[in-house]
Amino acid sequence: MDKTKDVLRLIEVAFPLQQASLASVHEKNVRHGHISTLHIWPARRPLAACRAALLATLLPDPGDPEKRQALLDEIGGKVVAKEVKTTDEDGTVISEEKETLAGGVLAWGQENDPSMDSFRTRVRELYGDHAPKVLDPFAGGGAIPLEAMRLGCDVTAADLNPVAWFILKCTLDYPQQFAGKKWPLPDFVKDWPDFIEDYLAGKIKKRKGNKKHHFSQPSQPLLSPSAPLHIAEEAPASVFLHDADLAWHVRAWGCWVLERAKADLAARYPVINGEPTVAYLWARTARDKAEPFGCHRRYSMNPSCFFSGPSESCRL
Ligand SMILES: C[S@@+](CC[C@H](N)C(=O)[O-])C[C@H]1O[C@@H](n2cnc3c(N)ncnc32)[C@H](O)[C@@H]1O
């Protein structure tokens, strides 16, 4: 039986606002493993804020101040002061007291905390041993549906924009479909020694001196160098390439697309006097109707004529 009908939800009475804010600010600095690194999408909501809002919406208000505070603490944890030391440019160590969270399930890294299991069980029980349905019709980068899935909900996510739709597929759908599955890598990776070396080592090696070249630089190395693949001489590469998981396939096909994009775009980014063209700036222009002799010139409507600092080079 659904025990949530006609009862006040926690969010209607209280919300762990300070905790959700602290966890959200911290999350902005996370670079590894966060869905925001998959693809840029505007107005992404922090996962911590979504998790807090979902829990406070799915769970009923306990109706008693003490129990309510206990539930808020269970979700958000306690705000505690922590001494943080930083060193400034002169080498002086600065000690500051910063607010941080102790406990709760909102801080980055807590998503796999055992208390999340307890919340999942509680949510399911509350909804008559069924996963409650959550619909996000404007899902964008997928923060709300991802957190709803984490809480065991039956989720539907939609977005009008095809880029957002694809980000949603890659965030919510494909990882579930392909998790734990392995299948052979495409044959073309056999021509990429660095790729094979990383694949066999099971991790991406940081190659010193392999600085990122701009793709129009003549020295830009291709992913398919003509150098022979040493490993193939000892054993057929196919022996090693049969059980690659989704991450390796994404890496292989990502490199494949990158190589072709580089080839297609290189002509549009020529190297001039040894300097690569790095970007195009688009500016709205207006035609000067008062120009004599019918020669209506176009002028940039950019508020500034300066596109870079004096030390940087910039061509118009
Ligand atoms: C503020 S963003 C959502 C951000 C999302 N909550 C997140 O955390 O990434 C709003 C989204 O609504 C989508 N949108 C706008 N109008 C829409 C419509 N009529 N139908 C479906 N989606 C729409 C936009 O494409 C955009 O991705």
The ligand as a MOL file (V3000), in Angstrom:
LIG
                    3D

  0  0  0     0  0            999 V3000
M  V30 BEGIN CTAB
M  V30 COUNTS 27 29 0 0 0
M  V30 BEGIN ATOM
M  V30 1 C 17.4820 24.3430 -16.9680 0
M  V30 2 S 17.6850 23.0860 -18.1710 0 CHG=1
M  V30 3 C 17.5220 21.6330 -17.2060 0
M  V30 4 C 18.7770 21.3370 -16.4500 0
M  V30 5 C 18.7410 19.9930 -15.7510 0
M  V30 6 N 17.8300 19.9970 -14.6260 0
M  V30 7 C 20.1630 19.6100 -15.3130 0
M  V30 8 O 20.4300 19.4950 -14.1090 0
M  V30 9 O 21.0070 19.4470 -16.1810 0 CHG=-1
M  V30 10 C 16.1190 23.1710 -18.9960 0
M  V30 11 C 15.9830 22.1770 -20.1230 0
M  V30 12 O 14.6570 22.2520 -20.6470 0
M  V30 13 C 14.7040 21.9230 -22.0270 0
M  V30 14 N 13.4460 22.4030 -22.6490 0
M  V30 15 C 13.0620 23.6850 -22.8630 0
M  V30 16 N 11.8340 23.7130 -23.4220 0
M  V30 17 C 11.4420 22.4190 -23.5380 0
M  V30 18 C 10.2590 21.7860 -24.0330 0
M  V30 19 N 9.2520 22.5050 -24.5220 0
M  V30 20 N 10.1730 20.4480 -23.9730 0
M  V30 21 C 11.2050 19.7210 -23.4840 0
M  V30 22 N 12.3430 20.2560 -23.0100 0
M  V30 23 C 12.4680 21.5860 -23.0490 0
M  V30 24 C 15.9710 22.6090 -22.5030 0
M  V30 25 O 16.4680 22.0100 -23.6770 0
M  V30 26 C 16.9110 22.4190 -21.2900 0
M  V30 27 O 17.7360 21.2940 -21.4710 0
M  V30 END ATOM
M  V30 BEGIN BOND
M  V30 1 1 1 2
M  V30 2 1 2 3
M  V30 3 1 2 10
M  V30 4 1 3 4
M  V30 5 1 4 5
M  V30 6 1 5 6
M  V30 7 1 5 7
M  V30 8 2 7 8
M  V30 9 1 7 9
M  V30 10 1 10 11
M  V30 11 1 11 12
M  V30 12 1 11 26
M  V30 13 1 12 13
M  V30 14 1 13 14
M  V30 15 1 13 24
M  V30 16 1 14 15
M  V30 17 1 14 23
M  V30 18 2 15 16
M  V30 19 1 16 17
M  V30 20 1 17 18
M  V30 21 2 17 23
M  V30 22 1 18 19
M  V30 23 2 18 20
M  V30 24 1 20 21
M  V30 25 2 21 22
M  V30 26 1 22 23
M  V30 27 1 24 25
M  V30 28 1 24 26
M  V30 29 1 26 27
M  V30 END BOND
M  V30 END CTAB
M  END
